[in-house]
């Protein structure tokens, strides 16, 4: 959506003050649209009406202007996404009446890679959580999660981050899986620079590339390059795997730029 141009209204709105108000208003609309804040579309997929209603209320609390769709099964969900491929976020229950929620997640990831997906589940066992992230989920929220935690989790994903339940970060690494990385007592031991460690610290907080760039006063391509180096040093292939692995190491990371 392009920026609104003031000259268009010079003849229709002779008052400079009125023209300035209209100009500022439409520029504001344009900025909100570009940032994905205006009329965001969200889909809730759950076969329980009460849960959909509760999630609807949570989403409206976060994004009052959000357009919210609801589906009670996988078939309805795919139909809605086909009609609205510009949906920004999907809250997906993995226990659906007509098909396995993981298969829905896999199909959504294959066909609509830009849509952020948060998994909802009555189970929070680590195997289920890991499988969800492996298939491309950006968040996992157990249905027993308190409302405030759920709000923060959805807000984090809304802003481009990743929400991982504390349970999986607290998992004890099996001795047989211990490798050279486990012997490192700090990121410095991996050969990372101070700047790359700062990028990793912000990545651990679920910050998007754009926010990391803004916080550290660097270009987005530079952030991407640093993340590539960090992932290689950690011997992982995704941001989610990096967060899980660093969480297991118990490293205390605090970016100087935020202190």
C-alpha positions, -999 to +999 in steps of 0.1 A: +000+000+000+017+032-012+020+064+008-008+089+004+001+120-016-011+154-004-014+171-038-044+149-047-065+168-022-053+204-028-083+214-048-108+193-029-096+204+005-085+240+003-077+243+041-040+235+047-049+222+082-075+198+068-051+187+041-024+180+067-048+160+088-060+138+059-024+134+047-012+123+082-042+100+086-037+081+054+000+078+060-007+063+094-031+039+077-004+030+052+022+024+079-002+002+099-010-018+068+026-022+058+035-035+093+006-060+092-012-043+121-044-033+102-072-059+099-051-088+107-068-121+098-066-150+123-080-185+121-090-206+152-092-243+146-107-263+174-137-287+177-148-272+211-170-242+208-162-229+243-124-230+236-129-212+203-150-186+222-123-182+248-095-179+222-116-153+203-118-132+234-080-135+240-073-124+204-096-095+205-079-084+237-046-084+218-058-072+184-092-055+187-093-049+149-084-085+140-107-104+117-112-138+133-124-170+115-133-202+132-133-238+121-142-270+140-123-295+119-095-298+094-117-297+063-133-264+073-099-250+082-083-257+048-114-244+031-111-211+050-074-208+043-080-214+006-105-185+006-083-163+027-046-171+019-036-138+035-044-151+070-016-141+093-020-165+122-036-199+128-043-213+163-045-251+155-057-278+178-038-311+170-068-332+181-094-327+154-124-350+147-117-355+110-079-357+107-047-356+126-037-320+135-001-327+126-011-336+090-030-303+088+001-285+101+023-302+075-001-293+047-004-257+058+034-254+060+038-269+025+011-248+009+011-215+029+046-211+042+041-175+053+013-181+078+024-183+114+009-213+132+005-219+170-004-254+181-030-259+208-030-292+227-044-309+258-010-327+259+022-310+267+046-339+266+080-331+251+077-355+221+045-337+210+060-303+214+092-313+195+071-328+167+051-296+163+082-274+160+099-298+137+068-295+113+071-257+114+050-244+142+061-211+157+044-217+191+030-244+213+003-236+239-011-263+262-048-258+268-041-257+306-020-225+301-031-196+322-047-167+303-019-143+309+007-167+297-014-174+266-017-137+259+021-133+261+027-163+239+003-151+211+017-116+214+052-130+210+043-149+178+023-119+166+056-098+168+075-124+148+090-145+177+088-181+187+070-194+219+084-225+234+069-239+267+092-238+296+088-276+300+108-284+269+135-259+278+139-276+312+144-311+297+176-327+309+200-337+281+205-374+279+242-384+286+243-405+254+234-374+234+261-353+250+285-339+223+313-314+221+288-286+225+278-298+259+314-293+271+313-256+262+306-234+292+298-203+271+290-192+235+326-179+234+337-215+234+320-219+200+340-191+185+311-166+184+319-129+184+304-105+210+280-092+183+269-127+173+263-135+210+241-104+212+221-116+182+218-150+198+206-135+231+178-116+212+170-147+192+165-166+225+139-140+234+120-147+202+128-114+185+124-111+148+152-102+124+137-067+120+136-061+158+171-075+163+184-052+136+167-022+152+179-031+187+215-036+177+215-008+151+225-030+122+210-039+088+186-069+085+209-087+060+237-084+086+215-099+112+207-128+088+244-134+083+251-135+120+222-159+126+236-182+098+269-183+117+252-189+150+231-218+137+262-234+121+282-230+154+253-247+173+250-274+147+213-268+142+193-258+111+166-235+125+159-208+151+136-231+170+163-258+173+188-231+184+165-218+212+159-254+225+196-263+224+208-231+241+180-236+267+194-270+275+229-256+279+217-232+306+236-202+292+227-168+307+225-145+277+218-108+280+223-084+251+243-054+262+222-032+239+191-040+261+208-035+294 
